[in-house]
């Protein structure tokens, strides 16, 4: 029988700990495939966050560090400065990156740190059971915004790509969606470009994945995809915010 | 090598570079500013990394990353900044990473002031961050010793894969004394150092290497596994306690009528008072712990001779190390304490007065 698809070499043979229908698996696969394609497996290291992807350090088939909540960009900075011959990425969720780790991501981006950051935005804290995230949409109900996110009280969701796009140093910033087959193909191109730029030592690269959380949204996976397309994408518009490589 | 007159902050920075430290991450805070400034100036001249982090929190996490990559790395701060690093120190201890942290202590609590103090003794020796762990903590009492401890701290960190703290204070950081430096590590030593942690650290696969998967991590979700991990940490700490206590004796003998205990800057002031009283006919011994974790309990207990009637502890805090002294003395004789706080430093005359009142 002809094998037409298999596990990327950059993923270990360890079962994922994600819920059925979760988009983390897709994001992991896109990153792993891209690392394989660019031949970087022997020089790659990643940093896992606190959140649903806390066990990502078990899944990737190269050296991995598990960071404290929000600190992945600082940890990645330390690894990259100590091992400039290696290529480093962080994998972070919205609570990790856009709430408790705001200082770390802004300053790593501002230094133009030579790392890739993969940011999974599903508008909720998944691992702790569905609390409000900095990216939770207005009026969206979560366990800590049971009456809906009231923007007069707690403010509007943070658009991280737009925020980082105000900085001079970042080399590449793109927001992609994991909410349909065609979107995933586009997302793969963006991830591959980020890894390529990382390989070439161009600078700071940032990919945001607009994602879902069927479990904590209380929806089946298909419905969650539909809901996200209708509600997330108008607020978190996919697109290239910065691509210095395309200008050169 | 001849002696040079240097501030403690600069001397320890130079000594750290001599010891092979090529990565330094920190955030400015008084009274350790000369240390970060020296590193900013000198690290680029030796091909090292100096990075002024956005916060102490980030600095210690950069240390976590660099230590996880198996390289000699250091961060420094003063009391309030050390509190911010406490989270990271717990993770570093949990993940068993070697690194050096310097605390040039100032007055607290809170923002406190910028004068010398020893109020972070509990934080340094009993935890600071969450969970069951220990730092190895060295307490210098002169600029020379401060500088010498840099290489010792890195060696201990590498030997035990454990964070090591040098617990200094604003006095040692700011004052100038003659200091002689150990020779800088050679290229060959640096090369060997660069490979010593490759059985566990983050590093690239060389051509022909078997592919490795190293995890730098303090998370163990299974309580059975976590208990085993913590117990292994404590077996390591027991080895450190058995092998690495350091202390200094001054006029300790079988005829001592009193033993005085002090560490760091405080011990220098106390020593002047003890010497004066001894010339006046008293027989007082001075015990100075150099490692404050592991604490030299047994060594101190041995100093409580047959004629010792009491023990006196002096600290620049409200009484922290005195608890360890009481553990060592174990009720054999009364243990007294006096200290000053808020950055106020006692004088030899005040110590002398306190001691004289005991006779």
Interface residues (C-beta under 8 A of the other chain):
Chain A: X12 X41 X42 X43 X45 X47 X54 X57 X58 X61 X62 X63 X64 X65 X66 X67 X68 X71 X74 X75 X76 X77 X78 X79 X80 X81 X82 X83 X85 X86 X103 X104 X106 X107
Chain B: X23 X25 X49 X51 X53 X54 X55 X57 X58 X59 X61 X62 X63 X64 X65 X66 X67 X68 X69 X70 X71 X73 X87 X88 X91 X95 X201 X202 X203 X204 X205 X209 X211 X212 X213 X214 X215 X216 X217 X218 X219
